[in-house]
Amino acid sequence: MTPFQLHYTLTRRQRVANELLPWVPAIAGTLGFVTGIFYLAVSVSTWFLFMLIVPAILFRGLFALLLDLLMNQGNRVELAVEDSLLQIQTDRMKSSLPLNGIIQVFRSGKVWTVLHYDGAVLTIPATAISSEQIDFLKSFARNAAAERKAAQSGI
């Protein structure tokens, strides 16, 4: 397979499914904290409302993501797959990942999800990528699984 490039735009719904999931524990903690602060503000003193700034400071990445999701409809993505490197460029970031770090490639609904061992999650609309390109990415996940299986059998 020769190197290929993809250009696509992720919708707000696709971004929520991809980018919001890691923040679920922070969202749960924030909701509990805010509920407790409101209870204290009503029961004890309204001065407790000043503590509402704590989640905004601790989870500023979450609040930045929520603001970005509200302000921007889509997120343009340029994906370049080379011989041993996966380069991703969006409006806000640019990163390079080794292809041999791909651990899983699966389809859910209308998108393909590529998981990397360093925690990166790449979402690709099914209409933006061909089956040959998906097979190329899956080959790296299969190789990684075979290496893990060989390592476990050697123990």
Secondary structure by P-SEA (a helix, b strand, c coil): cccbbbbbbbcaaaaaacccccaaaaaaaaaaaaaaaaaaaaccccccccccaaaaaaaaaaaaaaaaaacccbbbbbbbbcccbbbbbcccccccccccccccccccccbbbbbcccbbbbbbbcccccaaaaaaaaaaaaaaaaaaaaaaaac
